[in-house]
Amino acid sequence: MELVVQILLLFIIVASVLRLSFERGWIIPTLFAVVAAVFVYLTYPYAIEQTKTGLAAYIADRSLREYAAIFISLDVALIVAYTFSRLHQGRGRRGRVVDFLLHLYPGVLIFPVLFYLQSTLIFALPGVDFGVVSLLLAGGTILLLLGLTLLLRFLLPEEGLRLEILFLVELFVFILGIIASVDETIRMASTERPIEWRGLVLTLSIGLFCFVIGYFAPRIRRSLTNK
C-alpha cells in the first residue's frame, strides 16, 4: 500500500504542475510556489514530531485513507471541471461566475504531499538541522514548480494537449485514491465453493444484449433516416 501512496503522490505533483502551466505569465505560478515554500517552512515543527512508524501507521489506517479518498475525489472533481470550463465557456452570468471561481482554484493536494516529503526528508538526513532541511526543501519547491511549469510549456505548447494530459492524470489520481482506500488484506475464496452459473449466464446475456443494441441501433436509425 505504501508503494501505491507514493505513486499517488507523484501523480499529484504532475497534476499540480500541469494546472499551473495554464496560468498566463509567471505571477500566479510564482505566487503559488512561494505559498507552497512558506507552507513547507511553517510546518516543519510539526513534521519533526512525526516518526517513521507513525507515518506508516497513518498509511495503514484504512479510515484515514477513506477520508483522504473523499478529499482527493473533491479536488479531482474541481480540476476536471476546470478542464471542461477551458473547453466550453459558461453561458450567462452564473456560468461565467463558475468559470471564474474554477480558474481561481489551483488545487491543494500538493500541500499534504509536501508535508509528507518534508517528514521523509528529515528522516533521510539525520544530524542535519531541521530548519536547514526545511529551507532547502522550500527553495527546492519553488525551483521544482517553476522549472517544471516552464518545461511543460516548452515541451507541450498546445493548451489542448495539456488539457487532455491533465484530465488523464487527474483520472489516475482519482483511481489511485480509490485503490488506496481499499483494504489491502487479500481474502481467498474457498476452492470448494461452486460457481454461480446462473448469475454468470445472466451477466453474459445482459452484456451481449447491450452490445447488440448498441451495435445495431445506430445503423437502423441511419437506415430509417436515409429512407
Rosetta blueprint (number, residue, H / E / L):
1 M L
2 E H
3 L H
4 V H
5 V H
6 Q H
7 I H
8 L H
9 L H
10 L H
11 F H
12 I H
13 I H
14 V H
15 A H
16 S H
17 V H
18 L H
19 R H
20 L H
21 S L
22 F L
23 E L
24 R L
25 G L
26 W L
27 I H
28 I H
29 P H
30 T H
31 L H
32 F H
33 A H
34 V H
35 V H
36 A H
37 A H
38 V H
39 F H
40 V H
41 Y H
42 L H
43 T L
44 Y H
45 P H
46 Y H
47 A H
48 I L
49 E L
50 Q L
51 T L
52 K H
53 T H
54 G H
55 L H
56 A H
57 A H
58 Y H
59 I H
60 A H
61 D L
62 R H
63 S H
64 L H
65 R H
66 E H
67 Y H
68 A H
69 A H
70 I H
71 F H
72 I H
73 S H
74 L H
75 D H
76 V H
77 A H
78 L H
79 I H
80 V H
81 A H
82 Y H
83 T H
84 F H
85 S H
86 R H
87 L H
88 H L
89 Q L
90 G L
91 R L
92 G H
93 R H
94 R H
95 G H
96 R H
97 V H
98 V H
99 D H
100 F H
101 L H
102 L H
103 H H
104 L H
105 Y L
106 P L
107 G L
108 V L
109 L L
110 I H
111 F H
112 P H
113 V H
114 L H
115 F H
116 Y H
117 L H
118 Q H
119 S H
120 T H
121 L H
122 I H
123 F H
124 A H
125 L L
126 P L
127 G L
128 V L
129 D L
130 F H
131 G H
132 V H
133 V H
134 S H
135 L H
136 L H
137 L H
138 A H
139 G H
140 G H
141 T H
142 I H
143 L H
144 L H
145 L H
146 L H
147 G H
148 L H
149 T H
150 L H
151 L H
152 L H
153 R H
154 F H
155 L H
156 L L
157 P L
158 E L
159 E H
160 G H
161 L H
162 R H
163 L H
164 E H
165 I H
166 L H
167 F H
168 L H
169 V H
170 E H
171 L H
172 F H
173 V H
174 F H
175 I H
176 L H
177 G H
178 I H
179 I H
180 A H
181 S H
182 V L
183 D L
184 E L
185 T L
186 I L
187 R L
188 M L
189 A L
190 S L
191 T L
192 E L
193 R L
194 P L
195 I L
196 E L
197 W H
198 R H
199 G H
200 L H
201 V H
202 L H
203 T H
204 L H
205 S H
206 I H
207 G H
208 L H
209 F H
210 C H
211 F H
212 V H
213 I H
214 G H
215 Y H
216 F H
217 A H
218 P H
219 R H
220 I H
221 R H
222 R H
223 S H
224 L H
225 T H
226 N H
227 K L
